[in-house]
Amino acid sequence: MTGDKRKERSALDRLSDLLVEDILNASDEDILTELRERNIDAAQNAAAIRTLFETSVIAMNKQRLAAARAGVGADRRAREQASSRPVDIEEARRLLRGVLDASSKGKPLTLAARKEAELSDADVLTMLDNLRELGVLPPIDEGKDA
């Protein structure tokens, strides 16, 4: 049954391609003549098609905006959840030290040339979040801190 649907879809795609090719190959005069034969006002038809095109573009842009807003909202909720859980900063610093030590022992990792002790708590947490986003560290388990 899936094969039949593919054949039908392929046939419709070929027909669509032929119709588009026919329109693109037609001269302006051919199109205007056909419109006159059908008693269609070319200016009104062009305006209607332009309106349809603009409406389609606006609808697509609204869909993209809605998807972007949903993504931002999900990211915001994830960040709020991550920042709302209690954090053992000493454990976070140990974790960061472990990553930095591992990178100096063969696993290449480029970070700003600062010692971990010079970093603020917020810097440490931000670096750990960034390392998680990059896949260097696994995501945080909900039952664990830092």
C-alpha positions in Angstrom: 0.0 0.0 0.0 2.9 2.3 0.7 4.3 1.6 -2.7 1.0 2.7 -4.3 1.0 6.0 -2.4 4.6 6.6 -3.5 3.7 5.9 -7.1 0.7 8.3 -6.9 2.8 10.9 -5.2 5.5 10.6 -7.8 2.9 10.9 -10.6 1.5 14.0 -9.0 5.0 15.5 -8.6 5.7 14.9 -12.3 2.4 16.5 -13.3 3.1 19.5 -11.0 6.6 19.8 -12.5 5.1 19.8 -16.0 2.5 22.4 -15.2 5.1 24.7 -13.6 7.5 24.2 -16.6 4.6 25.0 -19.0 3.9 28.3 -17.1 7.5 29.3 -16.9 8.0 28.6 -20.6 5.0 30.7 -21.6 5.6 34.2 -22.8 4.0 37.2 -21.1 1.9 37.7 -24.3 0.7 34.0 -24.1 -0.4 34.4 -20.5 -2.2 37.8 -21.2 -3.9 36.3 -24.3 -5.1 33.3 -22.2 -6.4 35.7 -19.5 -8.3 37.8 -22.1 -9.8 34.6 -23.6 -11.2 33.7 -20.2 -12.4 37.3 -19.5 -10.0 37.7 -16.5 -8.6 41.1 -15.7 -4.8 40.7 -15.6 -4.3 43.5 -13.1 -6.9 42.1 -10.7 -5.5 38.6 -11.1 -1.9 39.8 -10.4 -3.2 41.7 -7.3 -5.0 38.6 -6.0 -1.9 36.4 -6.5 0.3 39.0 -4.9 -2.1 39.2 -1.9 -2.1 35.4 -1.7 1.7 35.3 -1.8 2.0 38.0 0.9 -0.5 36.2 3.1 1.4 33.0 2.8 4.7 34.7 3.7 3.1 36.3 6.8 1.6 32.9 7.9 5.0 31.2 7.5 6.7 34.0 9.4 4.1 33.7 12.2 4.8 29.9 12.4 8.5 30.6 12.6 8.0 33.2 15.3 5.7 30.8 17.3 8.4 28.1 17.1 11.1 30.5 18.2 9.0 31.7 21.1 8.3 28.1 22.2 12.1 27.4 22.0 12.9 30.5 24.0 10.2 29.6 26.6 11.5 26.0 26.9 15.1 27.3 27.3 14.0 29.9 29.9 12.1 27.2 31.9 15.1 24.9 31.8 17.4 27.6 33.0 15.0 28.6 35.8 14.8 25.0 36.9 18.6 24.6 36.7 19.2 27.8 38.7 16.5 27.0 41.3 18.0 23.8 42.6 20.5 24.0 45.4 24.1 23.8 44.4 27.1 22.6 46.4 29.7 25.1 45.0 32.6 23.1 46.4 31.3 20.0 44.4 30.9 22.2 41.4 34.5 23.5 41.7 35.8 19.9 42.1 33.9 18.9 39.0 35.3 21.8 37.0 38.8 21.1 38.3 38.4 17.5 37.2 37.4 18.6 33.7 40.3 21.0 33.5 42.8 18.3 34.7 41.5 15.8 32.2 41.9 18.3 29.4 45.6 18.8 30.4 46.1 15.0 30.3 45.3 14.5 26.6 41.6 15.4 26.1 41.9 18.8 24.3 39.7 21.5 25.8 40.3 25.2 25.3 39.2 27.5 28.1 40.2 31.0 29.0 43.6 31.0 30.8 42.3 31.5 34.3 42.9 29.4 37.4 39.8 27.8 38.8 40.4 29.5 42.2 40.1 32.9 40.5 36.7 32.2 39.2 33.6 33.5 40.9 30.9 30.9 41.9 28.7 32.2 39.1 31.6 31.8 36.6 32.1 28.2 37.7 28.4 27.4 37.4 28.2 29.1 34.0 31.3 27.1 32.7 29.8 23.8 33.9 26.5 24.7 32.2 28.4 25.5 29.0 30.4 22.3 29.2 27.1 20.4 29.6 25.6 22.1 26.5 28.8 21.2 24.5 28.4 17.5 25.6 31.7 17.5 27.6 29.8 16.8 30.8 26.6 14.7 31.0 23.3 16.5 31.9 22.5 17.1 35.5 20.4 14.3 37.1 17.4 15.8 38.9 18.3 14.0 42.1 21.9 15.4 42.2 23.3 18.8 43.0 25.7 20.7 40.7 
